[in-house]
Amino acid sequence: MKKYDFIIAGGGMAGLSLAYYLSQSPLRNRSILILDSELKNRNDRTWCFWEPDGGSATYTSAFDSILFRKWKTVSFHGTTYAGALDMGDYQYKMLRGIDFYAFVRNELNKHPTIEFQQATINRIKDTPQGGFVIADDEPYLADYVFDSTFALKLDQSENHNLLQHFKGWVITAEKPCFNQNQPELMDFRVAQHGDCRFMYILPFDEKTALVEFTLFNDQLLTDAEYEAELLQYIDHFLDTGGYKICETEYGVIPMSDESTEENHAEHIIRIGTSGGFTKPSTGYTFQRTQRYLQAIVKNLAETGKPNRRSSWFAGRFKLYDSIFLNVLEKHRHNADDIFTRVYAENHHRVFTFLDEDTRFIDELRLFATMPFLPFVYAFFDVLRRKAIG
């Protein structure tokens, strides 16, 4: 049985990002095995995220050279506000999966101590000798196993378990109808049906864009229902002059406040969604994953331990996420009005808040723009559910 310094179980965004940061650190010569059942040779997903401009944020700068698009401003269409949002120092960025996979694989191939193995992971276990992995019935051992394959339960009654699900089309229009300098972050001009439903537009040029229908709730739709909403929106709000569908994308992201164990065992660390890297209230994962992984690699290089440090006060953001999910789950207030208030009245502050970089006083200012009673009821319901659980 071969032993490695590190085994990365799961070669998706989190696993490959971790391997990349290890390869750029003082640990670059350590032996690393990356296990995944897929080759990651197709454009299976797209990541969009915001971050400060001008190099002030280092946690995603490694991938700036392969960004597909980036924008200095975004627009929003809510119940009482429609127009551009002041993003301050932030930029909105789009990265295609295929470009990310190719870039990271090319960089990792420069290091002979990093191996890839296409295999299905059967078991991961902590032992006194290290992290033990069985993949395609072959045993492997490592000082540390970084696991992004562990599946959350997503069915515990004390937690809030919603889904962010979406279907989108990349369309090419006959007439120029998109503002290529300004994506539409949220457009609520669609029937809500008691849920949180909106359209999302990423323009590639004046005639080409990704138009995506997104929902926050606990019930998936049929393909026909997603497509009916897309068709209706394009016909009513986009003057395409006719269009063709070039690509289709579909996805489901958990929006859950289920408690996760990043440091699961002495030799097993969970990363990505498995480790709680997905922000429950938004489903955003990419930027948080980069930030958390860089902290893990930094600690590992400096101390020999991968444990990421986090202050107890930072835990308040988990409470905020639970309260927001409770408001959505219990339909305590119209979601389109909530999002209109938070974006229209806070602008760039909301991006800092969602990055969990705000001061407490800024959070209080943001909360003051929210409907008071629905969030108070949600706060006490969260405390009750967590106490019972």
C-alpha positions as a printed Julia matrix, in Angstrom:
389×3 Matrix{Float64}:
   0.0    0.0     0.0
   1.5    3.29   -1.12
   1.58   6.2     1.3
   1.38   9.85    0.32
   1.81  13.07    2.21
  -1.64  14.22    1.08
  -4.58  12.56   -0.62
  -7.23  14.79   -2.16
 -10.49  12.87   -2.41
 -12.45  14.57   -5.15
 -10.86  16.45   -8.03
 -13.49  19.14   -8.52
 -13.12  22.85   -7.84
 -12.22  22.48   -4.15
  -9.82  19.58   -4.61
  -8.0   21.07   -7.58
  -7.81  24.48   -5.93
  -6.23  22.9    -2.87
  -3.71  21.03   -5.01
  -2.87  24.24   -6.86
  -2.25  26.2    -3.65
  -0.11  23.37   -2.26
   1.93  23.42   -5.48
   2.54  27.16   -5.03
   3.56  26.84   -1.38
   6.66  25.59    0.48
   4.91  22.19    0.41
   5.22  21.96   -3.38
   7.5   18.92   -3.26
   5.23  16.82   -1.05
   3.63  13.73   -2.58
  -0.02  14.31   -3.49
  -2.61  11.92   -4.91
  -5.8   13.34   -6.45
  -8.66  10.85   -6.77
 -11.79  11.49   -8.82
 -14.18   9.38  -10.87
 -14.3   11.97  -13.68
 -11.6   13.36  -15.94
 -12.89  16.95  -15.71
 -12.4   17.55  -19.41
 -15.69  19.32  -20.21
 -17.36  22.59  -19.3
 -19.67  21.16  -16.65
 -20.22  24.35  -14.66
 -19.61  28.1   -14.42
 -18.64  30.06  -11.32
 -19.54  33.68  -10.79
 -18.35  35.71   -7.83
 -17.44  39.21   -6.73
 -14.24  40.42   -5.16
 -12.45  43.74   -4.63
 -10.61  45.11   -7.62
  -7.02  46.25   -7.8
  -5.34  43.21   -6.32
  -6.48  43.95   -2.77
  -7.97  40.45   -2.56
  -5.46  37.68   -3.13
  -7.67  34.63   -2.67
  -8.76  34.39   -6.3
  -6.1   36.42   -8.08
  -4.4   33.22   -9.21
  -7.22  32.69  -11.7
  -7.65  36.23  -13.05
  -5.77  35.3   -16.22
  -8.4   32.72  -17.18
 -11.56  34.66  -16.36
 -14.13  34.42  -19.14
 -15.66  37.8   -18.35
 -15.55  40.46  -15.64
 -17.69  43.53  -15.02
 -17.29  46.68  -12.93
 -21.02  47.12  -12.39
 -24.17  45.02  -12.19
 -27.86  45.86  -12.46
 -30.83  44.79  -10.38
 -34.58  44.79  -11.08
 -36.73  44.47   -7.98
 -40.12  45.58   -6.74
 -39.37  49.26   -6.12
 -35.91  49.72   -7.64
 -34.46  49.0   -11.06
 -31.03  50.07  -12.21
 -27.32  49.77  -11.6
 -25.87  48.87   -8.21
 -22.89  50.7    -6.81
 -20.39  47.89   -6.25
 -17.72  50.15   -4.79
 -14.33  48.48   -5.2
 -15.86  45.17   -6.25
 -15.92  43.5    -9.65
 -18.21  40.7   -10.76
 -16.33  37.83  -12.38
 -17.18  34.75  -14.42
 -14.99  31.66  -14.69
 -15.82  28.66  -16.86
 -15.18  25.19  -15.45
 -13.26  23.94  -18.49
 -10.84  26.87  -18.34
 -10.26  26.32  -14.63
  -9.68  22.57  -15.0
  -7.25  23.01  -17.91
  -5.28  25.74  -16.16
  -4.89  23.88  -12.88
  -4.08  20.54  -14.53
  -1.41  22.22  -16.64
   0.16  23.77  -13.54
   0.0   20.55  -11.52
   1.55  18.53  -14.35
   4.73  20.53  -13.79
   5.17  18.76  -10.44
   6.23  15.09  -10.67
   5.2   14.43   -7.07
   1.53  15.12   -7.88
  -0.44  12.16   -9.25
  -3.94  11.84  -10.69
  -5.96   8.64  -10.44
  -9.39   8.22  -12.04
 -11.24   6.04   -9.56
 -14.43   5.82   -7.55
 -13.87   6.39   -3.84
 -15.34   3.55   -1.8
 -14.34   4.5     1.72
 -12.47   7.11    3.77
 -11.42   6.32    7.32
  -9.18   7.78    9.99
  -6.52   5.45   11.44
  -3.6    5.9    13.85
  -1.26   5.66   10.84
  -3.07   8.39    8.86
  -6.03   8.91    6.58
  -7.03   5.67    4.85
  -8.8    5.67    1.47
 -10.13   2.82   -0.64
 -10.77   3.73   -4.28
 -11.74   1.11   -6.88
 -10.92  -1.43   -4.14
  -7.3   -0.2    -3.93
  -6.03   1.04   -0.53
  -4.13   4.31   -0.07
  -2.72   6.01    3.01
  -1.71   9.62    3.69
  -0.71  11.93    6.49
  -3.82  13.94    5.65
  -6.84  13.23    3.49
  -8.77  16.24    2.19
 -12.29  15.05    1.43
 -14.78  16.92   -0.77
 -16.95  13.85   -1.43
 -18.8   13.56    1.89
 -22.53  14.12    1.32
 -24.48  16.27    3.77
 -27.71  14.76    5.13
 -29.92  17.75    4.23
 -32.93  16.24    6.02
 -32.54  17.11    9.7
 -35.6   18.87   11.15
 -33.57  21.33   13.23
 -31.88  22.65   10.09
 -33.14  24.69    7.17
 -32.68  22.75    3.94
 -33.59  24.71    0.84
 -32.27  24.36   -2.68
 -30.94  26.86   -5.17
 -31.83  25.34   -8.52
 -31.59  26.83  -11.96
 -31.76  26.23  -15.66
 -30.19  28.57  -18.17
 -29.65  29.01  -21.87
 -26.78  30.68  -23.65
 -28.65  32.39  -26.48
 -27.5   34.27  -29.55
 -29.97  36.95  -30.63
 -30.49  38.34  -34.11
 -30.56  41.9   -32.76
 -28.21  43.53  -30.22
 -30.23  43.44  -26.99
 -27.74  42.98  -24.15
 -25.65  45.53  -22.29
 -22.33  43.72  -22.42
 -20.9   45.96  -19.68
 -23.56  45.18  -17.1
 -24.93  41.79  -16.08
 -28.36  41.51  -14.47
 -27.73  40.11  -11.01
 -31.41  39.59  -10.2
 -34.55  40.38  -12.18
 -37.73  39.67  -10.21
 -40.13  40.41  -13.07
 -41.28  36.78  -13.02
 -44.22  35.26  -11.16
 -43.06  34.35   -7.64
 -45.69  31.69   -6.79
 -44.86  32.18   -3.11
 -41.17  31.39   -3.7
 -38.03  33.35   -4.44
 -37.75  33.35   -8.26
 -35.67  35.55  -10.51
 -33.82  35.76  -13.81
 -30.08  36.18  -14.09
 -28.31  37.48  -17.22
 -24.6   37.29  -17.99
 -23.88  39.12  -21.26
 -20.95  37.94  -23.38
 -21.5   40.57  -26.05
 -24.4   42.61  -27.42
 -26.08  39.56  -28.95
 -24.99  36.68  -26.73
 -25.75  36.01  -23.07
 -26.5   33.35  -20.5
 -30.13  33.8   -19.43
 -30.9   31.75  -16.34
 -34.05  31.08  -14.33
 -33.24  30.56  -10.63
 -35.33  29.55   -7.62
 -34.75  29.34   -3.86
 -37.17  26.77   -2.41
 -37.37  23.05   -1.6
 -39.07  21.71   -4.74
 -37.4   21.06   -8.1
 -39.38  21.77  -11.26
 -39.77  19.73  -14.41
 -37.66  20.62  -17.44
 -40.8   21.93  -19.13
 -41.51  24.31  -16.24
 -38.01  25.8   -16.24
 -38.14  26.21  -20.0
 -41.59  27.8   -19.97
 -40.3   30.53  -17.63
 -37.25  31.13  -19.81
 -39.35  31.35  -22.96
 -41.82  33.74  -21.38
 -39.11  36.03  -19.98
 -37.17  36.22  -23.24
 -40.34  36.93  -25.22
 -41.55  39.64  -22.82
 -38.38  41.45  -21.78
 -35.67  40.86  -24.41
 -35.94  42.35  -27.88
 -33.94  39.6   -29.57
 -35.57  39.66  -33.0
 -35.31  35.87  -32.75
 -32.63  33.78  -31.17
 -31.0   30.37  -31.07
 -30.04  28.35  -28.02
 -26.31  27.55  -28.08
 -25.81  25.9   -24.68
 -27.91  24.7   -21.75
 -26.92  24.52  -18.09
 -28.73  23.11  -15.1
 -27.73  22.85  -11.48
 -28.84  22.32   -7.9
 -26.95  23.82   -4.94
 -27.86  23.06   -1.31
 -28.79  26.05    0.83
 -28.53  24.44    4.25
 -27.38  25.47    7.71
 -26.58  21.87    8.6
 -23.64  21.76   10.97
 -20.49  20.59    9.19
 -17.18  19.22   10.4
 -14.27  20.75    8.53
 -11.82  19.04   10.87
 -13.62  15.71   10.86
 -10.82  13.61   12.37
  -7.13  13.85   13.15
  -6.11  12.96    9.59
  -9.27  13.83    7.63
 -10.25  17.38    6.66
 -13.45  18.06    4.75
 -13.38  20.79    2.13
 -15.83  22.37   -0.31
 -19.52  21.86    0.38
 -18.59  18.84    2.53
 -16.69  21.14    4.88
 -19.27  23.91    4.98
 -17.59  26.17    2.42
 -20.89  26.92    0.63
 -22.59  29.98    2.11
 -26.05  28.75    3.17
 -27.98  31.91    2.39
 -26.67  32.41   -1.16
 -25.21  29.15   -2.44
 -21.99  30.97   -3.39
 -19.0   28.69   -3.0
 -16.06  29.6    -5.25
 -14.61  32.64   -3.53
 -15.13  31.28    0.0
 -13.43  28.06   -1.02
 -10.38  29.93   -2.29
 -10.14  31.95    0.89
 -10.54  28.97    3.21
  -8.13  26.76    1.28
  -5.42  29.39    1.29
  -5.76  29.62    5.06
  -5.51  25.82    5.36
  -2.37  25.68    3.21
  -0.8   28.59    5.11
  -1.35  26.87    8.46
  -0.14  23.55    7.09
   3.08  25.11    5.81
   3.73  27.08    9.0
   2.66  24.6    11.67
   2.33  21.2    10.0
  -1.38  21.23   10.87
  -4.13  22.09    8.38
  -6.62  23.41   10.93
  -8.04  26.73    9.76
  -8.45  29.29   12.51
 -11.68  31.19   12.92
 -12.76  33.55   15.71
 -15.84  32.71   17.75
 -17.37  36.05   16.8
 -17.26  35.09   13.12
 -19.86  32.47   14.01
 -22.5   35.21   14.01
 -22.71  34.89   10.21
 -23.98  31.32   10.57
 -26.8   32.69   12.72
 -27.57  35.34   10.09
 -27.72  32.63    7.41
 -30.12  30.52    9.5
 -32.41  33.48   10.12
 -32.55  34.35    6.43
 -33.23  30.74    5.45
 -36.0   30.6     8.04
 -37.65  33.68    6.53
 -37.56  32.05    3.09
 -38.64  28.61    4.28
 -41.6   29.91    6.3
 -42.57  32.53    3.68
 -42.53  35.19    6.39
 -42.15  38.01    3.85
 -42.08  38.32    0.08
 -38.59  37.38   -1.07
 -38.57  39.86   -3.96
 -39.18  42.73   -1.52
 -36.46  41.49    0.85
 -33.85  41.35   -1.9
 -34.96  44.73   -3.26
 -34.45  46.31    0.14
 -31.09  44.72    0.8
 -29.6   45.58   -2.59
 -31.24  48.92   -3.29
 -30.54  50.37    0.16
 -27.09  48.91    0.81
 -25.36  48.61   -2.59
 -21.67  47.76   -2.05
 -22.2   47.1     1.67
 -24.21  43.99    0.82
 -21.28  42.48   -1.09
 -18.98  43.02    1.88
 -21.63  41.56    4.16
 -22.1   38.44    2.03
 -18.3   38.02    2.03
 -18.53  38.16    5.86
 -16.07  41.05    5.95
 -18.34  43.67    7.57
 -18.04  45.21   10.99
 -20.9   44.61   13.4
 -22.03  48.24   13.14
 -22.34  47.84    9.35
 -24.4   44.7     9.84
 -26.79  46.58   12.12
 -27.2   49.25    9.43
 -28.01  46.57    6.88
 -30.48  44.84    9.21
 -32.26  48.16    9.7
 -33.29  48.07    6.04
 -35.02  44.69    6.45
 -38.69  44.12    7.45
 -38.49  43.97   11.24
 -41.1   41.5    12.49
 -40.49  38.66    9.98
 -36.82  38.54   10.94
 -37.57  38.76   14.67
 -39.96  35.8    14.38
 -37.33  33.94   12.37
 -34.65  34.66   14.99
 -36.65  33.07   17.8
 -37.74  30.15   15.61
 -34.1   29.43   14.76
 -33.18  29.4    18.46
 -36.09  27.06   19.21
 -35.27  24.61   16.41
 -31.57  24.49   17.16
 -32.27  23.97   20.88
 -34.65  21.07   20.2
 -32.24  19.53   17.7
